[in-house]
Amino acid sequence: MKVEVVKTLEFCSGDPLRNSDHRIVMFSDSHMGDRSKADNFDEKAFKWFLSNVVKANDVLVGLGDITDIWESSHVMFRAYAGLLKDLYKNPNFVYVVGNHDMQLSKYAPVFCVHKYCSDGILGVHGNDADIFNSKFSFIGAIATKFNATLERLFGRGLDHIDRKSKKINSLKTPAQLSDQEFGRVKHNYWSYMSSLIDGNDSVFMGVFGHTHRLEIITQGTTNFRGKKVKKIMVNCGDFVGTNSFVLIHRNHCALCRVVK
């Protein structure tokens, strides 16, 4: 395996990480499940990422849906106990909860947070931009459990049934949408992140997951500690196929993938 750099972006000279020696590595949506047919987590790629990319002094941030409690209840804590322990061995590991693992904030709040905010960077999962995965998340939880049951029994779920059916398509998550379908709604996610950045003068960059896309954009400027700087927004992909992460060091941000 190796790292493929998909895209890089350089910050302006006034940004806070310019002279910082530490790296920030961010990933999301590994969806560790129960090792059944419903579990799409690429464990080999993720372990390679931890062993060959992440360094001892890196700040490692998981931006939600690292585990998939919706899909596998609490079975995944046994299925991936060793891997979860390895993550928490890093003293700089930050677990930001998403919609699929939100229960952690209730049952184990000491192990997770709702956002990461440091060095001018805001990290969230991003599901709050999607009404059916925030205010009505219980609908998504029920649909996910039902879909996972179908996959365990028959090897395929709702997303394989009559893709032209509007009723079935309406149940799709952002990750299941085609690029064309997602193109009609992705502005909601960029607008959401833009508003979070504009509402916090201690950040100039927003990083999120949820959609399983790997993308970076700059959109105008924002007030950052009394100065106008370039506003940067990053979607960091997943570890169920894209196998991607974001590496931030000094004045560079790199979108990367683990490829075989």
C-alpha positions in Angstrom: 0.0 0.0 0.0 1.0 3.6 -0.5 -0.3 7.2 0.0 -1.7 9.0 -3.0 -1.9 12.8 -2.7 -5.1 13.9 -4.4 -4.8 17.6 -3.9 -2.8 20.2 -1.9 -3.6 23.7 -0.8 -1.3 26.3 0.6 -2.4 28.7 3.3 -1.7 32.4 3.3 1.2 33.6 5.4 -0.9 34.9 8.2 -2.4 31.6 9.2 -1.6 30.1 12.6 0.1 26.8 11.6 2.8 28.5 9.5 5.5 28.0 12.1 4.0 24.9 13.9 6.0 21.7 13.9 3.1 19.4 14.8 0.9 17.7 12.1 -2.9 17.3 12.2 -4.3 14.2 10.6 -8.0 14.0 10.2 -10.2 11.1 9.0 -13.9 10.1 9.2 -16.5 7.5 8.4 -14.6 4.3 9.0 -18.0 2.7 10.1 -16.5 -0.1 12.1 -19.3 -2.7 12.3 -19.7 -6.3 13.3 -17.5 -8.0 10.7 -20.7 -9.3 8.9 -21.6 -8.7 5.2 -23.1 -5.4 6.3 -19.6 -4.2 7.5 -17.8 -2.2 4.8 -14.9 -1.0 6.9 -11.5 -1.5 5.2 -9.6 -2.7 8.2 -6.4 -3.4 6.3 -6.1 0.0 4.7 -6.9 1.7 8.1 -4.3 -0.3 10.0 -1.7 0.6 7.3 -2.7 4.2 7.7 -2.2 4.1 11.5 1.2 2.3 11.1 2.7 4.2 8.2 1.1 7.6 8.1 0.3 8.6 11.7 3.3 9.6 13.8 3.6 9.5 17.5 3.3 13.3 18.0 0.6 13.9 15.4 -2.8 15.2 16.5 -5.2 12.4 15.2 -8.8 13.5 14.8 -11.6 11.2 13.9 -14.6 13.2 12.6 -17.5 10.9 13.4 -19.0 7.6 12.4 -15.7 5.9 13.4 -17.8 3.2 14.8 -21.3 2.3 13.5 -23.6 1.8 16.4 -26.7 2.2 14.2 -25.7 -0.7 12.1 -24.2 -3.1 14.6 -25.4 -1.8 18.0 -22.6 -2.5 20.5 -21.2 -5.6 18.8 -18.5 -3.6 17.1 -16.9 -2.8 20.5 -16.0 -6.5 20.7 -15.3 -6.9 17.0 -12.8 -4.1 16.9 -11.7 -3.8 20.5 -8.0 -4.1 19.7 -8.2 -1.4 17.1 -10.1 1.0 19.2 -7.5 0.5 22.0 -4.8 1.3 19.5 -6.5 4.6 18.6 -6.7 5.6 22.2 -3.1 4.8 22.9 -2.3 8.0 21.0 -2.5 10.7 23.7 -3.4 13.2 21.0 -6.4 11.2 19.6 -9.7 13.1 19.4 -13.0 11.3 18.7 -15.7 13.6 17.4 -19.0 11.8 17.3 -21.2 11.6 14.2 -24.8 10.5 13.7 -24.0 6.7 13.6 -22.0 6.8 16.9 -23.8 9.6 18.7 -24.8 7.2 21.5 -21.1 7.4 22.7 -21.7 10.9 23.9 -24.4 9.6 26.2 -22.9 6.4 27.5 -19.1 7.2 27.3 -18.9 11.0 27.2 -15.3 11.0 28.5 -14.1 9.3 25.3 -15.6 11.7 22.8 -16.5 15.3 21.9 -18.9 17.0 19.5 -16.3 19.1 17.7 -12.6 19.8 17.4 -11.5 23.4 17.5 -7.8 24.2 17.7 -5.1 26.0 15.6 -7.7 27.8 13.6 -9.3 24.6 12.5 -12.9 23.5 13.2 -13.7 19.8 12.8 -17.2 18.4 12.9 -19.0 15.4 11.5 -21.3 17.4 9.2 -24.6 15.5 9.7 -26.2 18.7 11.1 -26.4 20.0 7.6 -28.7 17.1 6.8 -32.1 17.2 8.5 -32.7 13.5 8.3 -29.4 12.8 10.0 -29.8 15.4 12.7 -33.3 16.4 13.9 -34.9 13.2 12.5 -31.9 10.9 13.0 -34.0 8.2 14.5 -35.4 7.6 11.0 -31.9 7.1 9.7 -31.1 4.8 12.6 -34.1 2.6 11.9 -33.4 2.5 8.1 -29.8 1.7 8.7 -30.6 -1.2 11.0 -33.1 -2.6 8.5 -30.7 -2.2 5.6 -27.9 -3.9 7.6 -30.2 -6.8 8.4 -31.0 -7.2 4.6 -27.3 -7.2 3.8 -26.5 -9.8 6.5 -29.3 -12.1 5.2 -29.1 -11.5 1.4 -25.8 -9.8 0.8 -27.5 -6.6 -0.5 -29.6 -3.8 0.9 -32.1 -1.2 -0.1 -29.6 0.7 -2.3 -29.6 -2.2 -4.7 -33.4 -2.3 -5.1 -34.7 -0.5 -8.2 -32.3 2.5 -8.3 -34.8 4.4 -10.4 -37.5 4.3 -7.7 -38.0 7.7 -6.0 -39.1 6.0 -2.9 -35.9 4.0 -2.6 -33.8 6.9 -3.6 -35.4 9.1 -0.9 -33.9 6.7 1.7 -30.4 7.1 0.5 -27.8 8.7 2.7 -25.4 11.3 1.1 -22.8 8.6 0.9 -25.2 6.5 -1.3 -26.0 9.2 -3.8 -24.4 9.2 -7.2 -22.1 12.1 -8.0 -24.9 13.7 -10.1 -27.4 13.3 -7.3 -25.0 14.6 -4.7 -24.2 17.6 -6.9 -27.7 18.8 -6.4 -27.4 18.9 -2.6 -23.7 19.4 -1.8 -24.1 23.2 -1.6 -26.1 22.6 1.7 -22.9 21.1 3.3 -20.6 23.9 2.0 -23.1 26.5 3.2 -23.3 24.8 6.6 -19.6 24.7 7.1 -19.2 28.3 5.8 -21.7 29.5 8.4 -19.8 27.7 11.2 -16.5 29.3 10.2 -18.1 32.8 9.8 -19.6 32.5 13.2 -16.3 31.8 15.0 -13.5 34.2 14.6 -11.0 31.7 16.0 -11.2 29.5 12.9 -10.5 29.9 9.2 -10.7 26.2 8.1 -13.6 23.8 8.5 -13.2 20.0 8.0 -16.1 17.5 8.0 -17.0 14.0 7.0 -20.5 12.4 6.7 -20.8 12.6 2.9 -17.9 10.2 2.1 -16.6 12.6 -0.5 -13.0 13.9 -0.7 -12.9 17.5 -1.7 -11.4 20.9 -0.7 -12.6 24.4 -1.7 -11.9 28.0 -0.9 -14.8 30.3 -0.7 -14.2 34.0 -0.1 -12.7 35.3 3.1 -13.5 35.2 6.8 -12.6 37.2 9.9 -9.9 35.3 11.8 -8.5 36.9 14.9 -9.1 40.4 13.6 -7.8 39.7 10.0 -9.3 38.8 6.7 -8.0 35.4 5.6 -9.0 32.9 3.0 -11.8 30.6 4.1 -11.0 26.9 3.5 -13.5 24.0 3.7 -12.5 20.3 3.5 -14.6 17.1 3.1 -12.3 14.2 4.2 -13.9 11.1 2.6 -14.1 7.7 4.4 -12.5 4.4 5.1 -15.1 2.2 3.5 -13.8 2.6 -0.1 -12.2 6.0 -0.6 -9.8 5.3 2.2 -8.8 8.9 2.6 -7.6 11.4 5.1 -6.5 15.0 5.5 -3.0 16.0 6.5 -2.4 19.5 7.7 1.2 20.7 8.4 2.4 24.2 8.7 0.9 26.1 5.8 -0.2 23.1 3.7 -3.3 21.0 3.6 -3.2 17.7 1.6 -6.1 15.4 0.7 -4.7 11.9 0.6 -5.8 8.3 -0.1 -4.4 5.0 0.9 -4.2 3.0 -2.3 -3.2 -0.7 -2.9 
